[in-house]
Amino acid sequence: MTLKSLFNIYQISANFPVFETYVTKSQIIRAVTSIGANISEGNGQLYKKKQINFFNNALGSASETRHWLVTALDNKYITQEDYDKLEQKTVEIIRMLIGCIRKLQYQAEDEEIA
């Protein structure tokens, strides 16, 4: 599973009502793209603690994405099937981020000891 597979949110949100362009649609796209942006920015950091901070921001964006998916489902902007697929992908990303953060925390502790 890659982050890219979550980006089909562009295709799915294209069917949102026009009045949602600057609310739900905009917010869900911003949340999804923020996940990848924060991971990229974190990977560009020299220090593990800074990297952890950006990965934690990505984790927050993934959690926000889950909120907007529920909102889209509740308002019938997406089907249950699309929701289930996107929710599963988002949860998988959250698990991967938590794993990366834990690994980085151990590495950061090792840096402090050395």
N, CA, C and O of each residue as an XYZ file, in Angstrom:
456
protein
N       0.849     -1.177      0.000
C       0.000      0.000      0.000
C       0.890      1.233      0.000
O       1.834      1.336      0.783
N       0.583      2.143     -0.867
C       1.355      3.382     -0.912
C       0.436      4.557     -0.637
O      -0.786      4.467     -0.753
N       1.065      5.653     -0.270
C       0.306      6.882     -0.055
C      -0.387      7.302     -1.339
O      -1.466      7.894     -1.309
N       0.237      6.996     -2.462
C      -0.339      7.355     -3.762
C      -1.745      6.787     -3.924
O      -2.606      7.431     -4.523
N      -1.983      5.595     -3.402
C      -3.297      4.982     -3.562
C      -4.392      5.758     -2.839
O      -5.566      5.651     -3.194
N      -4.016      6.540     -1.827
C      -5.006      7.370     -1.142
C      -5.350      8.607     -1.955
O      -6.382      9.239     -1.728
N      -4.479      8.955     -2.910
C      -4.698     10.166     -3.676
C      -5.829     10.046     -4.697
O      -6.108     11.017     -5.402
N      -6.487      8.898     -4.802
C      -7.659      8.859     -5.662
C      -8.788      9.675     -5.043
O      -9.902      9.698     -5.567
N      -8.504     10.342     -3.932
C      -9.464     11.258     -3.320
C      -9.795     12.391     -4.286
O     -10.889     12.950     -4.222
N      -8.869     12.738     -5.181
C      -9.144     13.764     -6.189
C     -10.287     13.316     -7.101
O     -11.192     14.094     -7.403
N     -10.237     12.080     -7.527
C     -11.282     11.554     -8.403
C     -12.610     11.445     -7.663
O     -13.660     11.805     -8.195
N     -12.553     10.951     -6.445
C     -13.777     10.761     -5.670
C     -14.410     12.101     -5.305
O     -15.628     12.258     -5.389
N     -13.579     13.070     -4.899
C     -14.134     14.363     -4.482
C     -14.608     15.206     -5.658
O     -15.281     16.218     -5.460
N     -14.271     14.810     -6.862
C     -14.753     15.538     -8.045
C     -16.277     15.490     -8.129
O     -16.893     16.343     -8.768
N     -16.879     14.504     -7.492
C     -18.338     14.361     -7.519
C     -19.034     15.069     -6.360
O     -20.259     15.007     -6.251
N     -18.281     15.734     -5.502
C     -18.895     16.466     -4.395
C     -19.701     17.629     -4.969
O     -19.380     18.128     -6.047
N     -20.742     18.066     -4.262
C     -21.519     19.219     -4.739
C     -20.646     20.478     -4.855
O     -19.672     20.638     -4.119
N     -21.000     21.342     -5.763
C     -20.234     22.569     -6.004
C     -20.119     23.405     -4.733
O     -19.069     23.994     -4.478
N     -21.190     23.466     -3.929
C     -21.127     24.302     -2.725
C     -20.134     23.769     -1.694
O     -19.806     24.473     -0.739
N     -19.653     22.546     -1.868
C     -18.658     21.970     -0.958
C     -17.226     22.179     -1.441
O     -16.284     21.721     -0.795
N     -17.056     22.864     -2.564
C     -15.723     23.049     -3.144
C     -14.743     23.640     -2.136
O     -13.595     23.199     -2.074
N     -15.161     24.617     -1.351
C     -14.257     25.290     -0.423
C     -14.438     24.835      1.012
O     -13.881     25.438      1.929
N     -15.208     23.784      1.216
C     -15.385     23.275      2.578
C     -14.886     21.825      2.611
O     -13.681     21.593      2.705
N     -15.779     20.872      2.536
C     -15.404     19.468      2.676
C     -14.395     19.030      1.623
O     -13.393     18.396      1.954
N     -14.645     19.355      0.373
C     -13.739     18.935     -0.696
C     -12.339     19.503     -0.482
O     -11.351     18.770     -0.534
N     -12.261     20.786     -0.244
C     -10.973     21.439     -0.035
C     -10.261     20.862      1.188
O      -9.061     20.595      1.138
N     -10.984     20.672      2.270
C     -10.382     20.195      3.506
C      -9.859     18.764      3.381
O      -8.773     18.458      3.873
N     -10.612     17.900      2.737
C     -10.168     16.516      2.615
C      -8.945     16.414      1.708
O      -8.039     15.626      1.975
N      -8.916     17.201      0.648
C      -7.746     17.199     -0.235
C      -6.532     17.756      0.499
O      -5.432     17.216      0.381
N      -6.722     18.813      1.243
C      -5.609     19.395      2.001
C      -5.087     18.422      3.046
O      -3.876     18.312      3.238
N      -5.985     17.717      3.723
C      -5.561     16.762      4.747
C      -4.764     15.610      4.130
O      -3.722     15.214      4.651
N      -5.265     15.085      3.021
C      -4.595     13.957      2.364
C      -3.222     14.372      1.840
O      -2.239     13.663      2.058
N      -3.146     15.498      1.160
C      -1.863     15.911      0.594
C      -0.869     16.322      1.685
O       0.343     16.236      1.488
N      -1.378     16.762      2.819
C      -0.516     17.132      3.934
C       0.206     15.915      4.512
O       1.312     16.043      5.038
N      -0.408     14.742      4.418
C       0.257     13.528      4.914
C       1.586     13.349      4.183
O       2.642     13.249      4.807
N       1.518     13.310      2.876
C       2.735     13.113      2.079
C       3.726     14.254      2.213
O       4.935     14.028      2.255
N       3.224     15.470      2.280
C       4.112     16.630      2.400
C       4.897     16.579      3.713
O       6.092     16.872      3.740
N       4.226     16.212      4.784
C       4.909     16.140      6.078
C       5.898     14.985      6.141
O       6.959     15.113      6.753
N       5.568     13.866      5.521
C       6.518     12.755      5.465
C       7.759     13.182      4.690
O       8.883     12.924      5.122
N       7.560     13.829      3.555
C       8.691     14.292      2.746
C       9.549     15.288      3.511
O      10.777     15.193      3.516
N       8.899     16.229      4.149
C       9.644     17.232      4.899
C      10.388     16.596      6.071
O      11.512     16.985      6.387
N       9.752     15.616      6.712
C      10.419     14.906      7.807
C      11.635     14.148      7.337
O      12.661     14.130      8.017
N      11.532     13.518      6.174
C      12.664     12.769      5.638
C      13.833     13.672      5.265
O      14.960     13.199      5.123
N      13.578     14.946      5.109
C      14.633     15.889      4.774
C      15.322     16.490      5.987
O      16.184     17.357      5.843
N      14.955     16.044      7.171
C      15.532     16.600      8.392
C      16.814     15.867      8.785
O      16.949     14.666      8.554
N      17.728     16.584      9.367
C      18.994     16.018      9.807
C      18.852     15.304     11.155
O      19.502     14.287     11.393
N      18.014     15.832     12.019
C      17.885     15.300     13.371
C      16.606     14.476     13.519
O      15.546     14.841     13.010
N      16.734     13.363     14.224
C      15.613     12.431     14.395
C      14.416     13.097     15.080
O      13.269     12.849     14.709
N      14.686     13.935     16.070
C      13.584     14.584     16.797
C      12.764     15.491     15.883
O      11.544     15.577     16.023
N      13.428     16.164     14.952
C      12.695     17.004     13.993
C      11.905     16.124     13.035
O      10.776     16.449     12.667
N      12.502     15.020     12.638
C      11.815     14.076     11.749
C      10.561     13.532     12.438
O       9.503     13.421     11.817
N      10.686     13.199     13.709
C       9.533     12.711     14.482
C       8.420     13.748     14.474
O       7.249     13.402     14.322
N       8.776     15.010     14.635
C       7.779     16.077     14.663
C       6.973     16.124     13.368
O       5.749     16.255     13.398
N       7.663     16.017     12.229
C       6.947     16.054     10.951
C       6.114     14.793     10.728
O       5.019     14.860     10.171
N       6.631     13.648     11.162
C       5.842     12.414     11.042
C       4.609     12.490     11.941
O       3.548     11.972     11.594
N       4.754     13.134     13.093
C       3.606     13.322     13.977
C       2.574     14.239     13.322
O       1.371     14.022     13.469
N       3.034     15.256     12.602
C       2.109     16.124     11.855
C       1.384     15.327     10.779
O       0.189     15.523     10.553
N       2.112     14.421     10.110
C       1.490     13.562      9.097
C       0.430     12.673      9.740
O      -0.628     12.436      9.158
N       0.718     12.188     10.930
C      -0.246     11.374     11.671
C      -1.517     12.172     11.978
O      -2.628     11.656     11.867
N      -1.336     13.418     12.358
C      -2.494     14.285     12.607
C      -3.311     14.512     11.349
O      -4.541     14.520     11.397
N      -2.638     14.695     10.230
C      -3.340     14.883      8.957
C      -4.095     13.621      8.544
O      -5.182     13.701      7.971
N      -3.525     12.478      8.832
C      -4.216     11.212      8.525
C      -5.469     11.073      9.378
O      -6.509     10.619      8.900
N      -5.363     11.464     10.636
C      -6.545     11.419     11.512
C      -7.601     12.416     11.045
O      -8.796     12.123     11.095
N      -7.171     13.582     10.596
C      -8.109     14.566     10.049
C      -8.786     14.025      8.791
O      -9.979     14.245      8.581
N      -8.033     13.326      7.966
C      -8.596     12.713      6.765
C      -9.744     11.786      7.130
O     -10.782     11.772      6.468
N      -9.547     11.013      8.188
C     -10.618     10.094      8.633
C     -11.891     10.871      8.972
O     -12.995     10.436      8.644
N     -11.732     12.014      9.625
C     -12.901     12.844      9.953
C     -13.637     13.281      8.690
O     -14.861     13.171      8.612
N     -12.892     13.775      7.705
C     -13.520     14.268      6.481
C     -14.147     13.144      5.672
O     -15.133     13.360      4.968
N     -13.583     11.950      5.767
C     -14.207     10.798      5.090
C     -15.559     10.478      5.712
O     -16.519     10.183      5.001
N     -15.634     10.536      7.028
C     -16.916     10.305      7.710
C     -17.918     11.386      7.314
O     -19.086     11.093      7.056
N     -17.461     12.628      7.268
C     -18.335     13.729      6.864
C     -18.861     13.516      5.453
O     -20.048     13.713      5.189
N     -17.975     13.112      4.546
C     -18.384     12.869      3.155
C     -19.374     11.709      3.073
O     -20.329     11.768      2.298
N     -19.161     10.675      3.849
C     -20.089      9.538      3.856
C     -21.439      9.949      4.442
O     -22.485      9.641      3.871
N     -21.416     10.639      5.572
C     -22.659     11.071      6.225
C     -23.515     11.943      5.314
O     -24.744     11.884      5.357
N     -22.856     12.748      4.493
C     -23.584     13.625      3.572
C     -23.850     12.986      2.213
O     -24.355     13.625      1.291
N     -23.492     11.696      2.116
C     -23.723     10.904      0.902
C     -22.963     11.445     -0.315
O     -23.428     11.342     -1.450
N     -21.781     12.025     -0.053
C     -20.927     12.483     -1.145
C     -20.078     11.333     -1.685
O     -19.616     11.368     -2.825
N     -19.880     10.314     -0.848
C     -19.151      9.121     -1.268
C     -19.969      7.892     -0.898
O     -20.811      7.936     -0.001
N     -19.713      6.813     -1.593
C     -20.426      5.569     -1.309
C     -19.784      4.880     -0.108
O     -18.660      5.197      0.284
N     -20.511      3.947      0.456
C     -19.970      3.149      1.551
C     -18.731      2.376      1.086
O     -17.759      2.230      1.828
N     -18.785      1.893     -0.138
C     -17.649      1.147     -0.697
C     -16.398      2.029     -0.797
O     -15.307      1.608     -0.414
N     -16.561      3.250     -1.312
C     -15.414      4.169     -1.391
C     -14.910      4.520      0.004
O     -13.704      4.569      0.246
N     -15.840      4.761      0.910
C     -15.456      5.067      2.286
C     -14.635      3.926      2.880
O     -13.573      4.157      3.458
N     -15.120      2.710      2.741
C     -14.430      1.555      3.322
C     -13.017      1.413      2.778
O     -12.083      1.145      3.533
N     -12.858      1.591      1.473
C     -11.527      1.488      0.854
C     -10.596      2.579      1.378
O      -9.462      2.303      1.770
N     -11.083      3.819      1.383
C     -10.257      4.939      1.822
C      -9.960      4.867      3.320
O      -8.856      5.201      3.751
N     -10.913      4.444      4.092
C     -10.709      4.294      5.542
C      -9.644      3.240      5.804
O      -8.763      3.438      6.641
N      -9.720      2.127      5.096
C      -8.735      1.058      5.264
C      -7.329      1.559      4.912
O      -6.369      1.275      5.630
N      -7.212      2.291      3.826
C      -5.916      2.825      3.418
C      -5.395      3.834      4.437
O      -4.204      3.851      4.750
N      -6.281      4.665      4.947
C      -5.875      5.677      5.916
C      -5.402      5.023      7.216
O      -4.395      5.436      7.791
N      -6.122      4.016      7.671
C      -5.720      3.309      8.888
C      -4.367      2.627      8.683
O      -3.542      2.600      9.597
N      -4.139      2.085      7.507
C      -2.854      1.457      7.218
C      -1.726      2.489      7.256
O      -0.647      2.210      7.780
N      -1.967      3.664      6.711
C      -0.974      4.742      6.752
C      -0.705      5.152      8.194
O       0.445      5.373      8.572
N      -1.754      5.253      8.996
C      -1.599      5.609     10.412
C      -0.723      4.576     11.118
O       0.174      4.940     11.878
N      -0.975      3.312     10.874
C      -0.161      2.259     11.506
C       1.300      2.351     11.080
O       2.203      2.194     11.902
N       1.527      2.606      9.792
C       2.906      2.732      9.308
C       3.598      3.940      9.946
O       4.761      3.861     10.340
N       2.871      5.052     10.044
C       3.456      6.242     10.659
C       3.803      6.000     12.125
O       4.869      6.411     12.586
N       2.928      5.349     12.846
C       3.201      5.045     14.255
C       4.452      4.170     14.358
O       5.295      4.396     15.226
N       4.577      3.176     13.481
C       5.761      2.333     13.470
C       7.024      3.128     13.184
O       8.048      2.933     13.838
N       6.949      4.028     12.203
C       8.108      4.871     11.875
C       8.469      5.785     13.033
O       9.647      5.959     13.347
N       7.468      6.366     13.666
C       7.714      7.273     14.795
C       8.380      6.511     15.931
O       9.332      7.010     16.531
N       7.901      5.323     16.235
C       8.507      4.530     17.318
C       9.964      4.196     16.995
O      10.832      4.290     17.863
N      10.226      3.814     15.768
C      11.602      3.500     15.363
C      12.485      4.734     15.505
O      13.598      4.657     16.024
N      11.978      5.869     15.040
C      12.749      7.108     15.139
C      12.991      7.507     16.591
O      14.050      8.043     16.916
N      12.011      7.249     17.471
C      12.193      7.566     18.886
C      13.344      6.765     19.478
O      14.146      7.294     20.248
N      13.422      5.475     19.113
C      14.538      4.649     19.590
C      15.861      5.172     19.046
O      16.856      5.223     19.768
N      15.874      5.559     17.774
C      17.094      6.081     17.165
C      17.496      7.411     17.816
O      18.682      7.680     18.007
N      16.514      8.228     18.151
C      16.795      9.519     18.795
C      17.394      9.298     20.181
O      18.305     10.012     20.598
N      16.873      8.304     20.881
C      17.424      7.990     22.209
C      18.872      7.524     22.080
O      19.713      7.893     22.899
N      19.168      6.724     21.069
C      20.528      6.252     20.828
C      21.457      7.413     20.492
O      22.623      7.406     20.885
N      20.949      8.410     19.767
C      21.762      9.588     19.437
C      22.140     10.360     20.699
O      23.251     10.880     20.805
N      21.203     10.432     21.663
C      21.457     11.174     22.887
C      22.497     10.463     23.753
O      23.289     11.107     24.441
N      22.488      9.134     23.712
C      23.413      8.354     24.531
C      24.826      8.444     23.969
O      25.800      8.489     24.720
N      24.928      8.471     22.645
C      26.256      8.458     21.988
C      27.026      9.735     22.163
O      28.146      9.854     21.666
